[in-house]
């Protein structure tokens, strides 16, 4: 499934002198190359020194927002808000901004959303595919930028093209690319989900069978019962469409009272897990082929636990990990049965790498936790600096031996390689002698 990046060609294009393809572990889109929020890196620190791992650099001037990062080679891509505009940025290995471009108008809370005024800011994470970066702004502008210099290849106003109302909290989707198709959900009268040609923005198909409000989640690509499909979560249902023609393959009602389902689904072994906050909880579904070739969907289990707000859920070795909303706390649930393994106070976002979970709570506490379904074991923690205003909502990323944490206007890069720690300790020993 690691289809997103033509890595070698991209490095040649950028001329960055990056590592060879077999040494790279890129993170080209939201939640990584397989959209499962799991890094395959090893050789990372099993514990952190007091105060946290070494801070390599801080990138500033990104604008305010909650976008996470995409990492390809030695370039990092994210987005931020300046005034009423959202800009996408390309950051170099030394924290310098290589280029920054306007990506569309920013979302602002309405008069009836006074409580949401502090939550303005960039939402989506850029998707890098080959030599192009794709980004959906909060008000529905989908743009393709050249990765090398930020020049615009094409742009499409999804909201206007598909007659979509502005989502309650703006568009938050990080778009999905497969082959020459780019999938996204404008949620409009003329189409809920669409596929466009990634090379020129031409509309390839439109699905109007779903009539829900967008759910703020991002789609994943999977094969279920031998059928390739795009699986997603709207504000009211879990559903899947045919990536070639856009036809609805199956659907199952699932949503919360606020119409805000921001967590990506997880597909494993033909089963589909979904979660949403405000007390709705978690559900596991089994879509199966019938004799006539269509799909029937059976519920395996449903629980009020792990009602994830927007921090994400990760599946590791048969166990789900993430934070609940009304069902407060960090959770571990059994994937197949839905039973609670453990619960610990806290709420935030997470990622996984090298047998550990990286928990970032909304107040800036980063914890290193063993991925152990038997008990909650925190190995280390530190406080992330403040990069501006607002909660710590951007999802952390582990890539190429670095831990990336975004807060508002700033991005922090920490060295979490075990080898670098060993070398540093050896050097300290020599100085003492």
N, C-alpha and C positions, 0 to 999 in steps of 0.2 A: 504493500500500500504506500510505500514511500515514493510517491509519484510526483510530488509537487515541484521538485527542483532539478533542473539540469545543472548540477553543481559545478562540474568542470567548466562547462561553457560560460557559466556565470562568472567564475573567477577569472577566466581569460578576458572576458569583457571588461570587468572592473579593473583588472591589472593591479590587484592589491598585494600580490605575493602571498596569498593565503596558503594554508596547509593543503596537502593533497586530499582528494575526495575521500580516500579510505581513512583519513585521520579526522575527518569532520563529522560532527554530529549536529547538523543544522536544526533549527527550530523555525521553519518557514512560515508558520501561521499560528493562529490562536490554538493553544493546547497542543502544538507540535505537529510533526509530519503525518501522524496517524490520527490526530484529533482525540487522543485518549489521555492527554495530560501526563504522560509517563516518559521520562527520559531514559534512554538505554545506556547512559554513561555509568562507568565504574571508576574505582580509584578515587573516590571523593572522601572528604574528611568524615570520620565516624563520630567526631566530637569537635566542638569549637572552643577556642581559647576564651577566657573571660573578656567580655566586650564584643564577642563575635569574631567571625573570620576577617581576614585582612581586606579592607576597603581599597580596591585598586584605583577607582576613580568615580567622580560624580559628574554627570552630564546635566547642564542647566540650560534654561532658555527653550524648553520643550513646549511651554504652554500648560495650562491647567487641564487635568483630565484623568480618566481612569483606564485608558488604553494600556494593554500589556505590550510586550515587545515580540517582534519576529526577528530571528537572528540567522543570517546566511553568510558563511565565511566570516570575515571580521567586520561586517557591517550590521547595524542594529536599526530596526525601523519601528517607529511608534507615531503617535499623534497627540496633539494638544490644542487647547482653545486660547485664542488671543482676542479679547473683546467679544465680538459676536461671530467670529470666524474660526473654523477648525483648520489646522495645518498639519500635514504629514511631514515627518522629519527622518532623515538618514544620518546616523551617528557613526563615526569612525571608531577604531579600536582604542584611541586615546581620549575619548569623550568629546571630541570636537564634532560640531554639526557640519556634515559635508554638504547637505542641501536641505532646504525646507520650502514646501510649496502649499499654496492654498488648496484646500480639499472640499470646501463647501461651508455653508452657514451652520452655526452651532445651535443646539437646542437650548431654549429658555423656558423656564416654568411659566405657566399661564397665571392669570390673576386668581384662579381658583386652586392653584397649587402652591400656595405660599410656603408650605412645609418643604417643598422640593427645590426652592431657590438655591440652597447650598449645594445641590447635587448636579448642577450644570457642569459641563466639561465633556471632553472627547470620550467616546464609548468603545467603538470597535478597535480591533487590532488589525494592522495591515496583513495582507496575504501576499507572499512573494512566490512567484512562479517563473522560473527561467530568468529572463532579464527584465521582468516587469513586476511592479508592485500594484496591488489592487486594494482600494479602500472605499468603504461606504460611510459617508458622513451622517451625522445625526438627523439631518433633514432630507436625506434620501438621494444625495448625489453620489453616484458610483463612478469612480475615476481610475484609469490605468495610467501609471507613471513609469517612465524609464528608470530602472533601478540605479543606473550609473550616474545620472545627473538630475533626475526629477522632472524631466520634460514630460509634458502630457501627451499620451498616445491617443486616448479618446475619453469621453465623458458621457454619461447618460443620467438624465434626471428621472429617477425611478418614480418618485412621488407624482410628478406631472404626467409621465408617460402612462402610468397604470392607474391614475386617478385615486391616489391613496391619501387618506387623511394623515396629518402629522401624528405619529404615535405619542402616547401619553408622556413618555420619557425620552422620546427621540429614538431613532434607529440605533440598535446596539449590535447588530449582526456582523460577525467577521466572515466574509464571503468564502465559499468553498469552490475549489477548482479541481476538475478532473478532465484530463485530456485537453481538448479545446473548449470545453464548456465551463462556464462560471455560473454557479447557482446562488440565488439570493431570493429573499421574500419581501417584496414591497408591500404586500397586504392591501392591494388596491381593488377598486371595483372592476378593473379590467385584468386582474390577475393577482392571486395570492403569492404563488411562487413562480419564478421565471428562470430560464436558462438563456444566457447570452454567449455569443462567440467571444472568447477572451481576447482574440486578436484585434477586433474592431468594434465590439459592443453591439453587434447586430443581434436582435432578439431571435432565438432559435425555437423556443416554445414557451407557452404560457399555461399555467394550471389555474383554473377558476373554480375548481370543485370545492376548495376550502374557502369559507367566507368569514373566517375569524379575524380578530385583531392580531397583529404580529405579537409573538411571545417574547421577544428580546433574546432568544437563544440563537445558536448557530448550528447549521446542519452538519451531519456526518455522513460519510459514504460507507456502505456495508454490503455484504452479501448474506442474504437470509433465504434459506431453502433453495439455494442454487440460483437466486435471482439478485442481481445487483440493484441497489436502490439507494436513494437519498432519504435519510430519516431525520425528522425534525420534530419540533414541539411548538405549536402555536399557543395562543392564550387559552385554548379550550380543548386541545386534543394532541395526541401523539399520532404521527402519520408518516407515510412513506410514498414516494413517487418514483416512477420509472425515469432514470437519468437521460435516456435517449429521447423519449417523446413527452415526458411530463405527466403521463396519466397517473391517477391516484391508484396505488396498489392496495393500501389498507389504512384504516384509521381506528382510533380508540379514544373515547372521551376522557379527558384528564386536564384539569385546570383549577385555579384557585379563584376566590371571590374578588380578588383585585385585578384579574386578567393580566397578571404579570408572571410569566413563566420564563425565567432567564437562564436556566441550567441546561446545558447540552445533554442529550441522551447518551447512553452507553450501550453499545451492542456487543454481545459476547456469546458465542456458541448458539447463535440463532435466537437469543433472548434479548429483549430491549428493556432497559431500565430508564425510568424518568423520575424526576423530582421537581417539586416547586414549592415555594415558601407560602407564608401566610396561613400555615396550619394544614395545607393539603397533604404533604408528606411524600411518600415514595411508592412506586408501583413497578412491578416486573411483568412484562408481557411476552407471550409466545405466539408470534405470527406463523401460521402454517399453511402450506398449499393444500387446496381441496382438489377433488377429482376433476373439476372443470378448469383448473389452473389458477383460479382466483385465490385470495388469502382470507382465512378466518383468524381472528385474534382471540386468544384466551388469556385471562388474567391468571398469573401464577400466584402472586401475593400482592397485598397492599398494606401499607402501614402509615401511621401518622408521624412516625419518626423520620429523621433526616429530611425535613421539609426545607430543602436548600433554597436560600434566598437568591444569591447570585455569585457565591464564592467557588462554585464548582464541586463536583464529586469525582473521585478517582477509584478505579477498580484494580486491586492488587491481590493476586493469589486467592481469588474467591471471596474477597471481602471488600465492601464499599467503605470509603472514608470521605468525610465532609462535615460541614457544619449545618445544624438545624437553625430554624428561625423562631417560630413559636415553640417548637420542641427544642429548647435551648441547649447548646453545647456542641462540641465536637463528637462525632459518632463513628463507630464502626458497626456495620450491619453485615450479616451473611447474605451474599448475593443470591444464592439459590433459595434460601428459606425466609429471608427478611428479618430474622431474629437479631436482637441487639447483642453485640459482642461487648461493647463498653461505651461509656459516655463520659465526657469531661467538659467542664465549664469553658466557654469561649465561643467565638464566632468570627469567621473570616474566610479567606481564600487559601488555596493550597496547590502544591504540585508534588510529584514523586520522582525520586532518583536513587539508585544504588541502595535499596532496602530501607530507605528513609522517606518520611513525609516531611514536607516543608510547610508548616502552618504559619500564615501571616494573619494576625488578628487585625480588626478594624482600627485599633489604636496604635499599631506600629510595632507590636511584639512579634518577632520572628522566632519560631521554635523548631528545633530538629527533633523529630519523633520517630521511633522505630515503627516500621510498617508491620505491626504485630496485632493480629486479631484477638489474642488472648488477654492483653492488657495494654493500657496506655502507658508508654514509657518515654518520657521527655529526656533527651540526652543533653541538650543545651538550648540556650535562648539568648537573644540580644535585642536591643531597642534600635529600630531603624530611625535615622534622622528625619526631621520634618522637611519636606520639600515645598511646602506651600500650605494651602488650606484644604479642608475636607478630610474624610476618612481614608484609610488605606484600603482601597477597593481593587486596585489593579492586581491581577493574578501574577504571582512570582514565576520566574522561569529559571531552569537550570540548563545551561548549554555551554559546551566546550570548557568545562571546569570552572564556570562562573555562575554565581547566583545573581540574577537581575531582579531588583525590586524598584518599582516605580511609585513615587508619591508626588502627586500634583505636578509641579514644573520640573521635577528632578528625577533622574534615573541613577541608581547606585549599582555598581558592579563589584561583587565580592569574589575573592579567590577562594574556592573551596576544594582545590585539588590536594589530595593527600601528599603527593610527591613534593609539591612546593612547600608544604609545611615541614616535611622532613629535611629538605635542603636548608630551609631557613633556620631550623633548630640546630642543624649541624654547623652552620656558619656562626651561630651564637656561641656554640661550644668552643669553637676555635678561637673566638675573640676572648673568651674567658681564660683560655690557656695562654 
